[in-house]
Amino acid sequence: MKKSSLTRRSFIKETSAKLAGAALAATGTGSLFAGVGQKAEKLAILGGTPVRSKPFSSTWPIFDENEEKALLKALRSRNWCCLKGNVVYDFEKELAKAMGATYSVLSNGGTTALSASLHVLGVGPGDEVITTPNTFIATINVICNAHSLPVYVDIDPDTGSINADLIEDAITEHTKVILPVHLAGFPADIEKIMAVANKHNIPVVEDACQSVSAEVNGKKLGTFGVTGCISFQEWKSLVCGEGGAILGGDEDIMRRCAAFVNNGRDPRKIKGGYPYPGSNHRMTEFQAAVLTEQYGRFKKQDKTRQENGKYLEEKLTEILGLKSRKRYCDNTRITYVEFELDYDKECFNNVSASRFAEAVRAEGIPISGGPRRYGKGCHKEGMLQEHLNSHAFQAAFSKARLEKYRESLSHLPVMDNVTPSKKEMLSMDSKIILLSPRKDMDEIVEAIAKVAKNSDKLA
Ligand SMILES: Cc1ncc(COP(=O)(O)O)c(C=O)c1O
């Protein structure tokens, strides 16, 4: 076979995807497209042979007899509530240590972890919390449920995260907290956010619910702000069905958070009775028993995901038109809870990410493609109008403030106008897929390369 004089990287980078197909035919393989042989040339979606015939595992959560034993042990102990048992409290210590936080408090969910943080920081009627419209609704629910306004800062078109450069302009005398969200294992621009917050002496609560164990400059997400919240709900990468944690370093704030989730009890047991405000958001011993076992498993899974994720990213970004998501800091550790690559349809004969993904799925790879954001955005959700019209909000805010706030909701040009066709991505539920053996990663690369090479046939 005639050998190409071009290196694989320079070849793929310098040649448009459309030309790539023709050039490869002329120069032979030996490239990323090596696996895309004659037999597999025809796309499966057009009647060809799929790259992979065996389905990927979709088993999640993963458990074995260790979780079963831990659950039975908790059951038989008859200490089902953490007020009697010690599984919850033992895991709090383990988690704090693992995350590099001074304290951790477990709760029954990421939402209640966020609620506790806002409550302890005094967020209430008439206040404002700066956040992003591009998040899961739980972030916004906790702000509104405290009868305060979620002040939306537009997103960075390159990442979908809050645009840290716009935060300063959104600060007012009413700003109580800045609440950035680390989406799908990708850190927001947390160092810049902290610099702005520190300059104005405003506390930051990090919503790291989707990003457990991600890092910036060797520091775990959730440990930058005055508190950081994680979720162990089943979609995440460290799970126990439902559950959450608050991380933090301030003794008084964290004591109050612990009290808040435990009906106001003093966690140090120094003050008797119910000295602090609170409610019951406790995690059960059953959840903590599963979580403790899952954490051991998570450490190994996380390592495998890192290895496979980096491998896939390196291989796939050799294809012109597929790019890694921008990192705000060179020393960033993403978690690969979702594997996401930016997709530029111009490099694929204007085939939409959704159609491209459909073709890759036909090759046997579970992938999706589409807009790189959280639907229409939380600022457009009906719940917000319900809150604004509620008795509580009418009592907490003047008519003029609510009017001005309503107007502000239409000033999010990037969130509203960076159309899906301009900013699209390919995405895989990689918390499961990246646990597969390396040869499966090669099949993912092969399938995507095959569709890239033949994208003109999908146009
Ligand atoms: C960004 C974000 N914040 C908060 C939460 C709430 O976490 P939980 O479901 O554990 O209450 C989630 C859960 O999906 C989330 O994705």
The ligand as an SDF file (V2000), in Angstrom:
LIG
                    3D

 16 16  0  0  0  0  0  0  0  0999 V2000
  -26.9670   21.7580   38.2480 C   0  0  0  0  0  0  0  0  0  0  0  0
  -27.7800   21.0190   39.2780 C   0  0  0  0  0  0  0  0  0  0  0  0
  -28.0490   21.6140   40.4390 N   0  0  0  0  0  0  0  0  0  0  0  0
  -28.7590   20.9970   41.3960 C   0  0  0  0  0  0  0  0  0  0  0  0
  -29.2230   19.7240   41.2330 C   0  0  0  0  0  0  0  0  0  0  0  0
  -30.0610   19.1050   42.3020 C   0  0  0  0  0  0  0  0  0  0  0  0
  -29.5350   17.9390   42.8140 O   0  0  0  0  0  0  0  0  0  0  0  0
  -30.5040   16.8210   43.4150 P   0  0  0  0  0  0  0  0  0  0  0  0
  -31.2430   16.1880   42.2970 O   0  0  0  0  0  0  0  0  0  0  0  0
  -29.5870   15.8910   44.1230 O   0  0  0  0  0  0  0  0  0  0  0  0
  -31.4260   17.5070   44.3730 O   0  0  0  0  0  0  0  0  0  0  0  0
  -28.9650   19.0510   40.0390 C   0  0  0  0  0  0  0  0  0  0  0  0
  -29.4530   17.6900   39.7980 C   0  0  0  0  0  0  0  0  0  0  0  0
  -29.5190   17.2090   38.7030 O   0  0  0  0  0  0  0  0  0  0  0  0
  -28.2290   19.7190   39.0300 C   0  0  0  0  0  0  0  0  0  0  0  0
  -27.9670   19.1200   37.8600 O   0  0  0  0  0  0  0  0  0  0  0  0
  1  2  1  0
  2  3  1  0
  2 15  2  0
  3  4  2  0
  4  5  1  0
  5  6  1  0
  5 12  2  0
  6  7  1  0
  7  8  1  0
  8  9  2  0
  8 10  1  0
  8 11  1  0
 12 13  1  0
 12 15  1  0
 13 14  2  0
 15 16  1  0
M  END
$$$$
